[in-house]
Amino acid sequence: MSLFRGLAILFPPSLLVAFLLAAGTANAAEGGSKDILHAKLEPIVVNLLGPTRQYIQVEMVLKLAKPEIGERIKLYMPVIRHKMILLLSSKNVQQLGPSEGKQKLVQESKSAVNQALELTEKEGVTDVLFDSLIIQ
């Protein structure tokens, strides 16, 4: 009988998943993993520019240059959210519709977050990933 099957009999599946995730996190913290570091932002919803009532809802994940940046993001979160709200609310549907518009938003978002953190791209946020992007 495999170790995982034996654990599944002793523990409910949800507890087993939590245990395995915790073990993976501990392994990463000890330097056992070379995973890329990420920080997830809370969803942001703002109205878009234009005569019609349209909005954008965005969930973003920030790719970090080094682990210490995660703590700095927590400290600067109000500034980061403020800058992202200003950036997103300055856009209209025509700018964000095409793929090029979304790519430009990635670059502008990365720049805005690094500006809020008072860091360069090499020191702070190296990329911005959209977990979700809804325009209505």
C-alpha positions in Angstrom: 0.0 0.0 0.0 1.4 3.4 -0.9 2.0 6.1 1.6 -0.6 8.4 0.1 -3.3 5.7 0.1 -2.5 4.9 3.8 -2.8 8.6 4.6 -6.1 8.9 2.8 -7.5 6.1 5.0 -6.4 7.9 8.2 -7.2 11.4 7.3 -10.1 13.0 5.3 -9.1 14.2 1.8 -9.3 17.9 2.7 -7.0 17.5 5.6 -4.6 15.4 3.5 -4.5 18.2 0.8 -3.8 20.8 3.4 -1.0 18.7 4.8 0.6 18.1 1.4 0.4 21.9 0.6 2.0 22.8 3.9 4.8 20.3 3.2 5.4 21.8 -0.2 5.4 25.3 1.3 7.9 24.3 4.0 10.1 22.7 1.3 10.0 25.9 -0.7 10.9 28.0 2.4 13.9 25.7 3.1 15.2 26.3 -0.4 14.2 22.9 -1.6 12.2 24.4 -4.5 13.1 27.0 -7.2 9.5 28.1 -7.7 8.8 31.6 -9.0 7.4 33.8 -6.4 4.0 35.4 -6.8 1.7 37.7 -4.9 -2.1 37.8 -5.6 -3.9 41.1 -5.5 -7.6 41.3 -4.4 -10.0 41.9 -7.3 -10.3 45.5 -8.5 -13.6 46.7 -10.1 -13.8 50.2 -11.7 -15.9 52.1 -14.2 -14.3 52.6 -17.6 -14.2 55.9 -19.5 -16.8 56.5 -22.0 -20.5 57.6 -22.5 -21.8 54.1 -21.6 -21.8 52.5 -18.2 -19.1 49.9 -18.6 -16.7 48.5 -16.0 -13.6 46.3 -15.7 -13.0 43.6 -13.1 -9.4 42.5 -12.8 -7.7 39.9 -10.6 -3.9 40.1 -10.9 -1.0 38.0 -9.8 2.4 39.8 -9.4 5.6 37.9 -10.3 8.3 38.9 -7.8 12.0 39.3 -8.3 12.8 38.0 -4.8 11.0 36.8 -1.7 11.3 40.0 0.4 9.2 41.9 -2.1 6.1 40.0 -0.8 6.3 41.7 2.6 6.9 45.1 0.9 3.7 44.5 -1.2 1.7 44.0 2.0 3.0 47.3 3.4 2.4 49.3 0.3 -1.0 47.6 -0.7 -3.1 50.8 -0.2 -0.7 52.7 -2.6 -0.7 49.8 -5.1 -4.5 49.6 -5.1 -4.8 53.3 -5.5 -2.4 53.4 -8.5 -4.2 50.4 -10.1 -7.6 52.0 -9.7 -6.4 55.3 -11.3 -4.8 53.4 -14.1 -7.7 51.1 -14.9 -10.3 53.9 -14.6 -8.4 55.9 -17.2 -9.0 53.3 -19.9 -11.9 52.8 -22.3 -13.2 49.6 -24.0 -11.6 50.4 -27.3 -8.1 50.6 -25.6 -8.6 47.3 -23.6 -10.5 45.3 -26.3 -7.6 44.1 -28.5 -4.8 41.9 -27.3 -2.3 44.7 -27.8 -4.3 46.8 -25.3 -4.2 44.1 -22.7 -0.4 43.7 -23.2 0.0 47.4 -22.8 -2.1 47.2 -19.6 0.3 44.6 -18.3 3.3 46.8 -18.9 1.6 49.9 -17.4 0.4 47.9 -14.4 3.9 46.6 -13.7 5.3 50.1 -14.0 2.6 51.4 -11.6 3.2 48.7 -9.0 7.0 49.2 -9.1 6.5 52.9 -8.8 4.4 52.4 -5.7 7.0 50.1 -4.3 9.7 52.6 -5.2 11.7 49.8 -7.0 12.9 49.0 -10.5 11.5 46.1 -12.5 14.6 44.0 -11.7 14.2 44.6 -8.0 10.5 44.4 -7.6 7.7 43.1 -9.8 9.0 41.4 -12.9 5.6 40.6 -14.5 1.9 41.0 -14.1 -0.4 38.1 -14.8 -4.2 38.3 -15.2 -6.0 35.7 -13.2 -9.3 37.2 -14.5 -10.2 40.1 -16.7 -13.8 40.9 -17.3 -15.0 43.9 -19.3 -18.8 44.6 -19.3 
